[in-house]
Amino acid sequence: MTDASARLRERRADVGTRVDLLRAELDDVIESASSTTGDDEHDPEGATVGFERAQAQAMLDAALAQLEDIDAALVRLAAGTYGVCVVCGAPIGAERLDARPFALRCIACAR
């Protein structure tokens, strides 16, 4: 297994764990909302249940999108196109791939 493959698979496992935790958190928020009176706008405790639900959903959506990005990078790796900028065809720098192993563009094209 190449370094890139190992990095991507490790990142995928980490993000998969985060997805599981975020799904559980979202389920908890939804369950909590069903046991309240529904008037969370005047809750002295702070953030509304609606805000918490939207925040948890947004974080889950971002993690799921990152899983898709990682899976696409694994496909590119298998196809031999991993690390090649989709815009200009130049190699994507090693430092960029270390920071963002699923990057599609080199630094110049990402701007």
Secondary structure, 3 states (H helix, E strand, C coil): CCHHHHHHHHHHHHHHHHHHHHHHHHHHHHHHHHCCCCCHHHCCCCCCHHHHHHHHHHHHHHHHHHHHHHHHHHHHHHHCCCCECCCCCCECCHHHHHHCCCCCCCHHHHC
